[in-house]
Amino acid sequence: MMNNNGMNTNQNGNGSNGNNSSSNNNSGSKANKKNMQSFKTEVANSMNVNLKKGYNGDLTSREAGSVGGEMVKRMIAYAQDNMNNNGSAK
């Protein structure tokens, strides 16, 4: 939400920096980033896309997009499998 001076505000009217939590836990964020990078590398390797550590500007849009699309496809399948397994255990 924007107030009159253009500053973002949360529901309490306080200035917000985009982080609504009262504490900032970077260790979990770093672990998530590392896990996502490992997942991306695994997907790229399975699709024979040459993904390097660091800059990958030499990839075509098709290659980069296909890796991202496959990642989303696998995450959705994982979520659906877990929802189905958790729902049938009741």
mmCIF file as gemmi writes it, N, C-alpha and C atoms, coordinates in Angstrom:
data_model
loop_
_atom_site.group_PDB
_atom_site.id
_atom_site.type_symbol
_atom_site.label_atom_id
_atom_site.label_alt_id
_atom_site.label_comp_id
_atom_site.label_asym_id
_atom_site.label_entity_id
_atom_site.label_seq_id
_atom_site.pdbx_PDB_ins_code
_atom_site.Cartn_x
_atom_site.Cartn_y
_atom_site.Cartn_z
_atom_site.occupancy
_atom_site.B_iso_or_equiv
_atom_site.pdbx_formal_charge
_atom_site.auth_seq_id
_atom_site.auth_asym_id
_atom_site.pdbx_PDB_model_num
ATOM 1 N N . MET Axp A 1 ? 0.839 -1.158 0 1 0 ? 1 A 1
ATOM 2 C CA . MET Axp A 1 ? 0 0 0 1 0 ? 1 A 1
ATOM 3 C C . MET Axp A 1 ? 0.896 1.237 0 1 0 ? 1 A 1
ATOM 4 N N . MET Axp A 2 ? 0.499 2.27 -0.742 1 0 ? 2 A 1
ATOM 5 C CA . MET Axp A 2 ? 1.29 3.497 -0.819 1 0 ? 2 A 1
ATOM 6 C C . MET Axp A 2 ? 0.621 4.572 0.023 1 0 ? 2 A 1
ATOM 7 N N . ASN Axp A 3 ? 1.402 5.324 0.777 1 0 ? 3 A 1
ATOM 8 C CA . ASN Axp A 3 ? 0.836 6.472 1.471 1 0 ? 3 A 1
ATOM 9 C C . ASN Axp A 3 ? 1.032 7.709 0.618 1 0 ? 3 A 1
ATOM 10 N N . ASN Axp A 4 ? 0.668 8.876 1.126 1 0 ? 4 A 1
ATOM 11 C CA . ASN Axp A 4 ? 0.69 10.097 0.322 1 0 ? 4 A 1
ATOM 12 C C . ASN Axp A 4 ? 2.072 10.495 -0.166 1 0 ? 4 A 1
ATOM 13 N N . ASN Axp A 5 ? 3.119 10.148 0.561 1 0 ? 5 A 1
ATOM 14 C CA . ASN Axp A 5 ? 4.459 10.55 0.131 1 0 ? 5 A 1
ATOM 15 C C . ASN Axp A 5 ? 5.149 9.495 -0.724 1 0 ? 5 A 1
ATOM 16 N N . GLY Axp A 6 ? 4.396 8.469 -1.169 1 0 ? 6 A 1
ATOM 17 C CA . GLY Axp A 6 ? 4.941 7.459 -2.054 1 0 ? 6 A 1
ATOM 18 C C . GLY Axp A 6 ? 5.692 6.347 -1.36 1 0 ? 6 A 1
ATOM 19 N N . MET Axp A 7 ? 5.704 6.325 -0.024 1 0 ? 7 A 1
ATOM 20 C CA . MET Axp A 7 ? 6.415 5.282 0.718 1 0 ? 7 A 1
ATOM 21 C C . MET Axp A 7 ? 5.509 4.075 0.912 1 0 ? 7 A 1
ATOM 22 N N . ASN Axp A 8 ? 6.063 2.882 0.734 1 0 ? 8 A 1
ATOM 23 C CA . ASN Axp A 8 ? 5.291 1.674 0.989 1 0 ? 8 A 1
ATOM 24 C C . ASN Axp A 8 ? 4.977 1.571 2.466 1 0 ? 8 A 1
ATOM 25 N N . THR Axp A 9 ? 3.758 1.194 2.794 1 0 ? 9 A 1
ATOM 26 C CA . THR Axp A 9 ? 3.38 0.999 4.192 1 0 ? 9 A 1
ATOM 27 C C . THR Axp A 9 ? 2.729 -0.348 4.346 1 0 ? 9 A 1
ATOM 28 N N . ASN Axp A 10 ? 2.9 -0.943 5.528 1 0 ? 10 A 1
ATOM 29 C CA . ASN Axp A 10 ? 2.198 -2.185 5.805 1 0 ? 10 A 1
ATOM 30 C C . ASN Axp A 10 ? 0.853 -1.849 6.428 1 0 ? 10 A 1
ATOM 31 N N . GLN Axp A 11 ? 0.082 -2.839 6.848 1 0 ? 11 A 1
ATOM 32 C CA . GLN Axp A 11 ? -1.256 -2.594 7.372 1 0 ? 11 A 1
ATOM 33 C C . GLN Axp A 11 ? -1.247 -1.74 8.631 1 0 ? 11 A 1
ATOM 34 N N . ASN Axp A 12 ? -0.177 -1.719 9.383 1 0 ? 12 A 1
ATOM 35 C CA . ASN Axp A 12 ? -0.081 -0.902 10.586 1 0 ? 12 A 1
ATOM 36 C C . ASN Axp A 12 ? 0.291 0.535 10.278 1 0 ? 12 A 1
ATOM 37 N N . GLY Axp A 13 ? 0.591 0.839 9.022 1 0 ? 13 A 1
ATOM 38 C CA . GLY Axp A 13 ? 0.969 2.191 8.648 1 0 ? 13 A 1
ATOM 39 C C . GLY Axp A 13 ? 2.46 2.451 8.782 1 0 ? 13 A 1
ATOM 40 N N . ASN Axp A 14 ? 3.223 1.469 9.228 1 0 ? 14 A 1
ATOM 41 C CA . ASN Axp A 14 ? 4.664 1.635 9.373 1 0 ? 14 A 1
ATOM 42 C C . ASN Axp A 14 ? 5.344 1.492 8.028 1 0 ? 14 A 1
ATOM 43 N N . GLY Axp A 15 ? 6.486 2.158 7.865 1 0 ? 15 A 1
ATOM 44 C CA . GLY Axp A 15 ? 7.259 1.999 6.64 1 0 ? 15 A 1
ATOM 45 C C . GLY Axp A 15 ? 7.678 0.549 6.488 1 0 ? 15 A 1
ATOM 46 N N . SER Axp A 16 ? 7.688 0.067 5.265 1 0 ? 16 A 1
ATOM 47 C CA . SER Axp A 16 ? 8.009 -1.336 5.019 1 0 ? 16 A 1
ATOM 48 C C . SER Axp A 16 ? 9.134 -1.431 4.008 1 0 ? 16 A 1
ATOM 49 N N . ASN Axp A 17 ? 10.06 -2.333 4.258 1 0 ? 17 A 1
ATOM 50 C CA . ASN Axp A 17 ? 11.131 -2.568 3.295 1 0 ? 17 A 1
ATOM 51 C C . ASN Axp A 17 ? 10.883 -3.832 2.497 1 0 ? 17 A 1
ATOM 52 N N . GLY Axp A 18 ? 9.644 -4.333 2.501 1 0 ? 18 A 1
ATOM 53 C CA . GLY Axp A 18 ? 9.317 -5.541 1.773 1 0 ? 18 A 1
ATOM 54 C C . GLY Axp A 18 ? 9.474 -6.793 2.606 1 0 ? 18 A 1
ATOM 55 N N . ASN Axp A 19 ? 10.021 -6.689 3.809 1 0 ? 19 A 1
ATOM 56 C CA . ASN Axp A 19 ? 10.192 -7.838 4.684 1 0 ? 19 A 1
ATOM 57 C C . ASN Axp A 19 ? 9.246 -7.681 5.859 1 0 ? 19 A 1
ATOM 58 N N . ASN Axp A 20 ? 8.15 -8.448 5.865 1 0 ? 20 A 1
ATOM 59 C CA . ASN Axp A 20 ? 7.14 -8.302 6.901 1 0 ? 20 A 1
ATOM 60 C C . ASN Axp A 20 ? 7.449 -9.095 8.154 1 0 ? 20 A 1
ATOM 61 N N . SER Axp A 21 ? 8.49 -9.892 8.154 1 0 ? 21 A 1
ATOM 62 C CA . SER Axp A 21 ? 8.804 -10.665 9.352 1 0 ? 21 A 1
ATOM 63 C C . SER Axp A 21 ? 9.558 -9.785 10.339 1 0 ? 21 A 1
ATOM 64 N N . SER Axp A 22 ? 9.43 -10.125 11.615 1 0 ? 22 A 1
ATOM 65 C CA . SER Axp A 22 ? 10.084 -9.311 12.628 1 0 ? 22 A 1
ATOM 66 C C . SER Axp A 22 ? 11.566 -9.625 12.735 1 0 ? 22 A 1
ATOM 67 N N . SER Axp A 23 ? 11.99 -10.771 12.242 1 0 ? 23 A 1
ATOM 68 C CA . SER Axp A 23 ? 13.407 -11.1 12.247 1 0 ? 23 A 1
ATOM 69 C C . SER Axp A 23 ? 13.824 -11.547 10.857 1 0 ? 23 A 1
ATOM 70 N N . ASN Axp A 24 ? 15.067 -11.331 10.527 1 0 ? 24 A 1
ATOM 71 C CA . ASN Axp A 24 ? 15.58 -11.668 9.211 1 0 ? 24 A 1
ATOM 72 C C . ASN Axp A 24 ? 16.476 -12.888 9.348 1 0 ? 24 A 1
ATOM 73 N N . ASN Axp A 25 ? 16.077 -14.011 8.773 1 0 ? 25 A 1
ATOM 74 C CA . ASN Axp A 25 ? 16.826 -15.252 8.888 1 0 ? 25 A 1
ATOM 75 C C . ASN Axp A 25 ? 17.487 -15.553 7.557 1 0 ? 25 A 1
ATOM 76 N N . ASN Axp A 26 ? 18.749 -15.131 7.405 1 0 ? 26 A 1
ATOM 77 C CA . ASN Axp A 26 ? 19.462 -15.33 6.154 1 0 ? 26 A 1
ATOM 78 C C . ASN Axp A 26 ? 19.967 -16.747 5.977 1 0 ? 26 A 1
ATOM 79 N N . SER Axp A 27 ? 20.181 -17.5 7.049 1 0 ? 27 A 1
ATOM 80 C CA . SER Axp A 27 ? 20.725 -18.848 6.906 1 0 ? 27 A 1
ATOM 81 C C . SER Axp A 27 ? 19.766 -19.761 6.156 1 0 ? 27 A 1
ATOM 82 N N . GLY Axp A 28 ? 18.483 -19.637 6.41 1 0 ? 28 A 1
ATOM 83 C CA . GLY Axp A 28 ? 17.501 -20.428 5.675 1 0 ? 28 A 1
ATOM 84 C C . GLY Axp A 28 ? 17.428 -20.021 4.225 1 0 ? 28 A 1
ATOM 85 N N . SER Axp A 29 ? 17.536 -18.736 3.983 1 0 ? 29 A 1
ATOM 86 C CA . SER Axp A 29 ? 17.498 -18.205 2.636 1 0 ? 29 A 1
ATOM 87 C C . SER Axp A 29 ? 18.698 -18.698 1.827 1 0 ? 29 A 1
ATOM 88 N N . LYS Axp A 30 ? 19.863 -18.708 2.453 1 0 ? 30 A 1
ATOM 89 C CA . LYS Axp A 30 ? 21.067 -19.183 1.771 1 0 ? 30 A 1
ATOM 90 C C . LYS Axp A 30 ? 20.958 -20.666 1.45 1 0 ? 30 A 1
ATOM 91 N N . ALA Axp A 31 ? 20.4 -21.445 2.382 1 0 ? 31 A 1
ATOM 92 C CA . ALA Axp A 31 ? 20.228 -22.876 2.149 1 0 ? 31 A 1
ATOM 93 C C . ALA Axp A 31 ? 19.234 -23.112 1.015 1 0 ? 31 A 1
ATOM 94 N N . ASN Axp A 32 ? 18.158 -22.332 0.99 1 0 ? 32 A 1
ATOM 95 C CA . ASN Axp A 32 ? 17.171 -22.469 -0.083 1 0 ? 32 A 1
ATOM 96 C C . ASN Axp A 32 ? 17.774 -22.124 -1.434 1 0 ? 32 A 1
ATOM 97 N N . LYS Axp A 33 ? 18.586 -21.065 -1.468 1 0 ? 33 A 1
ATOM 98 C CA . LYS Axp A 33 ? 19.222 -20.661 -2.716 1 0 ? 33 A 1
ATOM 99 C C . LYS Axp A 33 ? 20.173 -21.753 -3.213 1 0 ? 33 A 1
ATOM 100 N N . LYS Axp A 34 ? 20.922 -22.36 -2.284 1 0 ? 34 A 1
ATOM 101 C CA . LYS Axp A 34 ? 21.858 -23.426 -2.65 1 0 ? 34 A 1
ATOM 102 C C . LYS Axp A 34 ? 21.089 -24.648 -3.163 1 0 ? 34 A 1
ATOM 103 N N . ASN Axp A 35 ? 19.986 -24.989 -2.493 1 0 ? 35 A 1
ATOM 104 C CA . ASN Axp A 35 ? 19.174 -26.13 -2.93 1 0 ? 35 A 1
ATOM 105 C C . ASN Axp A 35 ? 18.563 -25.881 -4.299 1 0 ? 35 A 1
ATOM 106 N N . MET Axp A 36 ? 18.095 -24.656 -4.535 1 0 ? 36 A 1
ATOM 107 C CA . MET Axp A 36 ? 17.496 -24.33 -5.828 1 0 ? 36 A 1
ATOM 108 C C . MET Axp A 36 ? 18.549 -24.379 -6.928 1 0 ? 36 A 1
ATOM 109 N N . GLN Axp A 37 ? 19.764 -23.926 -6.629 1 0 ? 37 A 1
ATOM 110 C CA . GLN Axp A 37 ? 20.843 -23.985 -7.615 1 0 ? 37 A 1
ATOM 111 C C . GLN Axp A 37 ? 21.191 -25.431 -7.951 1 0 ? 37 A 1
ATOM 112 N N . SER Axp A 38 ? 21.222 -26.294 -6.939 1 0 ? 38 A 1
ATOM 113 C CA . SER Axp A 38 ? 21.496 -27.719 -7.166 1 0 ? 38 A 1
ATOM 114 C C . SER Axp A 38 ? 20.404 -28.344 -8.019 1 0 ? 38 A 1
ATOM 115 N N . PHE Axp A 39 ? 19.162 -27.974 -7.733 1 0 ? 39 A 1
ATOM 116 C CA . PHE Axp A 39 ? 18.02 -28.488 -8.493 1 0 ? 39 A 1
ATOM 117 C C . PHE Axp A 39 ? 18.112 -28.03 -9.945 1 0 ? 39 A 1
ATOM 118 N N . LYS Axp A 40 ? 18.452 -26.75 -10.151 1 0 ? 40 A 1
ATOM 119 C CA . LYS Axp A 40 ? 18.573 -26.21 -11.502 1 0 ? 40 A 1
ATOM 120 C C . LYS Axp A 40 ? 19.669 -26.941 -12.272 1 0 ? 40 A 1
ATOM 121 N N . THR Axp A 41 ? 20.796 -27.19 -11.62 1 0 ? 41 A 1
ATOM 122 C CA . THR Axp A 41 ? 21.903 -27.899 -12.257 1 0 ? 41 A 1
ATOM 123 C C . THR Axp A 41 ? 21.499 -29.322 -12.62 1 0 ? 41 A 1
ATOM 124 N N . GLU Axp A 42 ? 20.793 -29.984 -11.711 1 0 ? 42 A 1
ATOM 125 C CA . GLU Axp A 42 ? 20.33 -31.352 -11.965 1 0 ? 42 A 1
ATOM 126 C C . GLU Axp A 42 ? 19.397 -31.395 -13.177 1 0 ? 42 A 1
ATOM 127 N N . VAL Axp A 43 ? 18.455 -30.457 -13.244 1 0 ? 43 A 1
ATOM 128 C CA . VAL Axp A 43 ? 17.516 -30.411 -14.364 1 0 ? 43 A 1
ATOM 129 C C . VAL Axp A 43 ? 18.256 -30.117 -15.664 1 0 ? 43 A 1
ATOM 130 N N . ALA Axp A 44 ? 19.158 -29.139 -15.643 1 0 ? 44 A 1
ATOM 131 C CA . ALA Axp A 44 ? 19.907 -28.785 -16.851 1 0 ? 44 A 1
ATOM 132 C C . ALA Axp A 44 ? 20.726 -29.975 -17.358 1 0 ? 44 A 1
ATOM 133 N N . ASN Axp A 45 ? 21.37 -30.689 -16.441 1 0 ? 45 A 1
ATOM 134 C CA . ASN Axp A 45 ? 22.157 -31.854 -16.844 1 0 ? 45 A 1
ATOM 135 C C . ASN Axp A 45 ? 21.276 -32.93 -17.463 1 0 ? 45 A 1
ATOM 136 N N . SER Axp A 46 ? 20.093 -33.142 -16.902 1 0 ? 46 A 1
ATOM 137 C CA . SER Axp A 46 ? 19.202 -34.174 -17.443 1 0 ? 46 A 1
ATOM 138 C C . SER Axp A 46 ? 18.678 -33.795 -18.829 1 0 ? 46 A 1
ATOM 139 N N . MET Axp A 47 ? 18.709 -32.486 -19.14 1 0 ? 47 A 1
ATOM 140 C CA . MET Axp A 47 ? 18.236 -32.015 -20.445 1 0 ? 47 A 1
ATOM 141 C C . MET Axp A 47 ? 19.391 -31.739 -21.41 1 0 ? 47 A 1
ATOM 142 N N . ASN Axp A 48 ? 20.612 -32.097 -21.012 1 0 ? 48 A 1
ATOM 143 C CA . ASN Axp A 48 ? 21.816 -31.86 -21.819 1 0 ? 48 A 1
ATOM 144 C C . ASN Axp A 48 ? 22.033 -30.389 -22.146 1 0 ? 48 A 1
ATOM 145 N N . VAL Axp A 49 ? 21.713 -29.511 -21.184 1 0 ? 49 A 1
ATOM 146 C CA . VAL Axp A 49 ? 21.988 -28.083 -21.322 1 0 ? 49 A 1
ATOM 147 C C . VAL Axp A 49 ? 23.248 -27.802 -20.526 1 0 ? 49 A 1
ATOM 148 N N . ASN Axp A 50 ? 24.22 -27.145 -21.169 1 0 ? 50 A 1
ATOM 149 C CA . ASN Axp A 50 ? 25.513 -26.88 -20.554 1 0 ? 50 A 1
ATOM 150 C C . ASN Axp A 50 ? 25.41 -25.686 -19.615 1 0 ? 50 A 1
ATOM 151 N N . LEU Axp A 51 ? 24.962 -25.923 -18.382 1 0 ? 51 A 1
ATOM 152 C CA . LEU Axp A 51 ? 24.835 -24.873 -17.375 1 0 ? 51 A 1
ATOM 153 C C . LEU Axp A 51 ? 26.104 -24.841 -16.556 1 0 ? 51 A 1
ATOM 154 N N . LYS Axp A 52 ? 26.749 -23.671 -16.547 1 0 ? 52 A 1
ATOM 155 C CA . LYS Axp A 52 ? 27.996 -23.515 -15.81 1 0 ? 52 A 1
ATOM 156 C C . LYS Axp A 52 ? 27.734 -22.796 -14.5 1 0 ? 52 A 1
ATOM 157 N N . LYS Axp A 53 ? 28.695 -22.861 -13.593 1 0 ? 53 A 1
ATOM 158 C CA . LYS Axp A 53 ? 28.626 -22.079 -12.365 1 0 ? 53 A 1
ATOM 159 C C . LYS Axp A 53 ? 28.964 -20.644 -12.733 1 0 ? 53 A 1
ATOM 160 N N . GLY Axp A 54 ? 28.133 -19.703 -12.307 1 0 ? 54 A 1
ATOM 161 C CA . GLY Axp A 54 ? 28.365 -18.302 -12.633 1 0 ? 54 A 1
ATOM 162 C C . GLY Axp A 54 ? 27.559 -17.872 -13.838 1 0 ? 54 A 1
ATOM 163 N N . TYR Axp A 55 ? 28.177 -17.109 -14.711 1 0 ? 55 A 1
ATOM 164 C CA . TYR Axp A 55 ? 27.513 -16.493 -15.857 1 0 ? 55 A 1
ATOM 165 C C . TYR Axp A 55 ? 27.134 -17.528 -16.915 1 0 ? 55 A 1
ATOM 166 N N . ASN Axp A 56 ? 25.886 -17.471 -17.376 1 0 ? 56 A 1
ATOM 167 C CA . ASN Axp A 56 ? 25.413 -18.388 -18.404 1 0 ? 56 A 1
ATOM 168 C C . ASN Axp A 56 ? 24.751 -17.638 -19.556 1 0 ? 56 A 1
ATOM 169 N N . GLY Axp A 57 ? 25.279 -16.475 -19.9 1 0 ? 57 A 1
ATOM 170 C CA . GLY Axp A 57 ? 24.712 -15.656 -20.958 1 0 ? 57 A 1
ATOM 171 C C . GLY Axp A 57 ? 24.834 -16.251 -22.339 1 0 ? 57 A 1
ATOM 172 N N . ASP Axp A 58 ? 25.633 -17.298 -22.476 1 0 ? 58 A 1
ATOM 173 C CA . ASP Axp A 58 ? 25.782 -17.93 -23.782 1 0 ? 58 A 1
ATOM 174 C C . ASP Axp A 58 ? 24.67 -18.93 -24.083 1 0 ? 58 A 1
ATOM 175 N N . LEU Axp A 59 ? 23.781 -19.192 -23.111 1 0 ? 59 A 1
ATOM 176 C CA . LEU Axp A 59 ? 22.65 -20.08 -23.358 1 0 ? 59 A 1
ATOM 177 C C . LEU Axp A 59 ? 21.632 -19.382 -24.248 1 0 ? 59 A 1
ATOM 178 N N . THR Axp A 60 ? 20.968 -20.149 -25.094 1 0 ? 60 A 1
ATOM 179 C CA . THR Axp A 60 ? 19.89 -19.567 -25.886 1 0 ? 60 A 1
ATOM 180 C C . THR Axp A 60 ? 18.67 -19.375 -24.986 1 0 ? 60 A 1
ATOM 181 N N . SER Axp A 61 ? 17.757 -18.536 -25.429 1 0 ? 61 A 1
ATOM 182 C CA . SER Axp A 61 ? 16.513 -18.335 -24.682 1 0 ? 61 A 1
ATOM 183 C C . SER Axp A 61 ? 15.747 -19.645 -24.576 1 0 ? 61 A 1
ATOM 184 N N . ARG Axp A 62 ? 15.782 -20.438 -25.621 1 0 ? 62 A 1
ATOM 185 C CA . ARG Axp A 62 ? 15.084 -21.722 -25.616 1 0 ? 62 A 1
ATOM 186 C C . ARG Axp A 62 ? 15.667 -22.652 -24.549 1 0 ? 62 A 1
ATOM 187 N N . GLU Axp A 63 ? 17.003 -22.708 -24.467 1 0 ? 63 A 1
ATOM 188 C CA . GLU Axp A 63 ? 17.642 -23.571 -23.466 1 0 ? 63 A 1
ATOM 189 C C . GLU Axp A 63 ? 17.311 -23.111 -22.05 1 0 ? 63 A 1
ATOM 190 N N . ALA Axp A 64 ? 17.481 -21.818 -21.793 1 0 ? 64 A 1
ATOM 191 C CA . ALA Axp A 64 ? 17.214 -21.284 -20.454 1 0 ? 64 A 1
ATOM 192 C C . ALA Axp A 64 ? 15.745 -21.463 -20.086 1 0 ? 64 A 1
ATOM 193 N N . GLY Axp A 65 ? 14.857 -21.18 -21.021 1 0 ? 65 A 1
ATOM 194 C CA . GLY Axp A 65 ? 13.425 -21.325 -20.77 1 0 ? 65 A 1
ATOM 195 C C . GLY Axp A 65 ? 13.007 -22.763 -20.546 1 0 ? 65 A 1
ATOM 196 N N . SER Axp A 66 ? 13.627 -23.679 -21.277 1 0 ? 66 A 1
ATOM 197 C CA . SER Axp A 66 ? 13.262 -25.085 -21.116 1 0 ? 66 A 1
ATOM 198 C C . SER Axp A 66 ? 13.703 -25.617 -19.762 1 0 ? 66 A 1
ATOM 199 N N . VAL Axp A 67 ? 14.84 -25.133 -19.257 1 0 ? 67 A 1
ATOM 200 C CA . VAL Axp A 67 ? 15.288 -25.537 -17.92 1 0 ? 67 A 1
ATOM 201 C C . VAL Axp A 67 ? 14.31 -25.012 -16.872 1 0 ? 67 A 1
ATOM 202 N N . GLY Axp A 68 ? 13.96 -23.736 -16.965 1 0 ? 68 A 1
ATOM 203 C CA . GLY Axp A 68 ? 13.004 -23.15 -16.022 1 0 ? 68 A 1
ATOM 204 C C . GLY Axp A 68 ? 11.652 -23.83 -16.089 1 0 ? 68 A 1
ATOM 205 N N . GLY Axp A 69 ? 11.184 -24.11 -17.285 1 0 ? 69 A 1
ATOM 206 C CA . GLY Axp A 69 ? 9.895 -24.786 -17.459 1 0 ? 69 A 1
ATOM 207 C C . GLY Axp A 69 ? 9.898 -26.187 -16.871 1 0 ? 69 A 1
ATOM 208 N N . GLU Axp A 70 ? 10.986 -26.898 -17.075 1 0 ? 70 A 1
ATOM 209 C CA . GLU Axp A 70 ? 11.091 -28.253 -16.527 1 0 ? 70 A 1
ATOM 210 C C . GLU Axp A 70 ? 11.16 -28.221 -15.011 1 0 ? 70 A 1
ATOM 211 N N . MET Axp A 71 ? 11.829 -27.196 -14.456 1 0 ? 71 A 1
ATOM 212 C CA . MET Axp A 71 ? 11.889 -27.065 -12.997 1 0 ? 71 A 1
ATOM 213 C C . MET Axp A 71 ? 10.482 -26.875 -12.43 1 0 ? 71 A 1
ATOM 214 N N . VAL Axp A 72 ? 9.705 -25.996 -13.057 1 0 ? 72 A 1
ATOM 215 C CA . VAL Axp A 72 ? 8.333 -25.75 -12.598 1 0 ? 72 A 1
ATOM 216 C C . VAL Axp A 72 ? 7.502 -27.023 -12.71 1 0 ? 72 A 1
ATOM 217 N N . LYS Axp A 73 ? 7.637 -27.726 -13.819 1 0 ? 73 A 1
ATOM 218 C CA . LYS Axp A 73 ? 6.901 -28.967 -14.039 1 0 ? 73 A 1
ATOM 219 C C . LYS Axp A 73 ? 7.204 -29.994 -12.939 1 0 ? 73 A 1
ATOM 220 N N . ARG Axp A 74 ? 8.485 -30.126 -12.593 1 0 ? 74 A 1
ATOM 221 C CA . ARG Axp A 74 ? 8.874 -31.081 -11.549 1 0 ? 74 A 1
ATOM 222 C C . ARG Axp A 74 ? 8.414 -30.648 -10.167 1 0 ? 74 A 1
ATOM 223 N N . MET Axp A 75 ? 8.45 -29.336 -9.902 1 0 ? 75 A 1
ATOM 224 C CA . MET Axp A 75 ? 7.984 -28.852 -8.594 1 0 ? 75 A 1
ATOM 225 C C . MET Axp A 75 ? 6.488 -29.061 -8.429 1 0 ? 75 A 1
ATOM 226 N N . ILE Axp A 76 ? 5.726 -28.858 -9.507 1 0 ? 76 A 1
ATOM 227 C CA . ILE Axp A 76 ? 4.283 -29.086 -9.449 1 0 ? 76 A 1
ATOM 228 C C . ILE Axp A 76 ? 4.002 -30.561 -9.235 1 0 ? 76 A 1
ATOM 229 N N . ALA Axp A 77 ? 4.698 -31.433 -9.944 1 0 ? 77 A 1
ATOM 230 C CA . ALA Axp A 77 ? 4.504 -32.873 -9.777 1 0 ? 77 A 1
ATOM 231 C C . ALA Axp A 77 ? 4.838 -33.306 -8.35 1 0 ? 77 A 1
ATOM 232 N N . TYR Axp A 78 ? 5.909 -32.757 -7.796 1 0 ? 78 A 1
ATOM 233 C CA . TYR Axp A 78 ? 6.311 -33.055 -6.422 1 0 ? 78 A 1
ATOM 234 C C . TYR Axp A 78 ? 5.227 -32.622 -5.435 1 0 ? 78 A 1
ATOM 235 N N . ALA Axp A 79 ? 4.716 -31.419 -5.625 1 0 ? 79 A 1
ATOM 236 C CA . ALA Axp A 79 ? 3.672 -30.905 -4.73 1 0 ? 79 A 1
ATOM 237 C C . ALA Axp A 79 ? 2.407 -31.749 -4.828 1 0 ? 79 A 1
ATOM 238 N N . GLN Axp A 80 ? 2.025 -32.12 -6.046 1 0 ? 80 A 1
ATOM 239 C CA . GLN Axp A 80 ? 0.823 -32.933 -6.224 1 0 ? 80 A 1
ATOM 240 C C . GLN Axp A 80 ? 0.993 -34.306 -5.583 1 0 ? 80 A 1
ATOM 241 N N . ASP Axp A 81 ? 2.157 -34.899 -5.751 1 0 ? 81 A 1
ATOM 242 C CA . ASP Axp A 81 ? 2.408 -36.202 -5.135 1 0 ? 81 A 1
ATOM 243 C C . ASP Axp A 81 ? 2.33 -36.108 -3.617 1 0 ? 81 A 1
ATOM 244 N N . ASN Axp A 82 ? 2.904 -35.051 -3.048 1 0 ? 82 A 1
ATOM 245 C CA . ASN Axp A 82 ? 2.878 -34.892 -1.596 1 0 ? 82 A 1
ATOM 246 C C . ASN Axp A 82 ? 1.483 -34.583 -1.079 1 0 ? 82 A 1
ATOM 247 N N . MET Axp A 83 ? 0.704 -33.827 -1.831 1 0 ? 83 A 1
ATOM 248 C CA . MET Axp A 83 ? -0.677 -33.559 -1.417 1 0 ? 83 A 1
ATOM 249 C C . MET Axp A 83 ? -1.491 -34.838 -1.446 1 0 ? 83 A 1
ATOM 250 N N . ASN Axp A 84 ? -1.278 -35.643 -2.468 1 0 ? 84 A 1
ATOM 251 C CA . ASN Axp A 84 ? -2.013 -36.905 -2.595 1 0 ? 84 A 1
ATOM 252 C C . ASN Axp A 84 ? -1.613 -37.876 -1.483 1 0 ? 84 A 1
ATOM 253 N N . ASN Axp A 85 ? -0.325 -37.955 -1.191 1 0 ? 85 A 1
ATOM 254 C CA . ASN Axp A 85 ? 0.146 -38.864 -0.126 1 0 ? 85 A 1
ATOM 255 C C . ASN Axp A 85 ? -0.356 -38.42 1.23 1 0 ? 85 A 1
ATOM 256 N N . ASN Axp A 86 ? -0.332 -37.128 1.495 1 0 ? 86 A 1
ATOM 257 C CA . ASN Axp A 86 ? -0.795 -36.618 2.796 1 0 ? 86 A 1
ATOM 258 C C . ASN Axp A 86 ? -2.302 -36.752 2.935 1 0 ? 86 A 1
ATOM 259 N N . GLY Axp A 87 ? -3.048 -36.605 1.852 1 0 ? 87 A 1
ATOM 260 C CA . GLY Axp A 87 ? -4.505 -36.695 1.913 1 0 ? 87 A 1
ATOM 261 C C . GLY Axp A 87 ? -4.997 -38.105 2.113 1 0 ? 87 A 1
ATOM 262 N N . SER Axp A 88 ? -4.247 -39.102 1.584 1 0 ? 88 A 1
ATOM 263 C CA . SER Axp A 88 ? -4.701 -40.485 1.693 1 0 ? 88 A 1
ATOM 264 C C . SER Axp A 88 ? -4.322 -41.11 3.018 1 0 ? 88 A 1
ATOM 265 N N . ALA Axp A 89 ? -3.467 -40.436 3.815 1 0 ? 89 A 1
ATOM 266 C CA . ALA Axp A 89 ? -3.025 -40.99 5.087 1 0 ? 89 A 1
ATOM 267 C C . ALA Axp A 89 ? -4.05 -40.78 6.196 1 0 ? 89 A 1
ATOM 268 N N . LYS Axp A 90 ? -5.08 -39.992 5.915 1 0 ? 90 A 1
ATOM 269 C CA . LYS Axp A 90 ? -6.079 -39.7 6.955 1 0 ? 90 A 1
ATOM 270 C C . LYS Axp A 90 ? -6.974 -40.862 7.226 1 0 ? 90 A 1
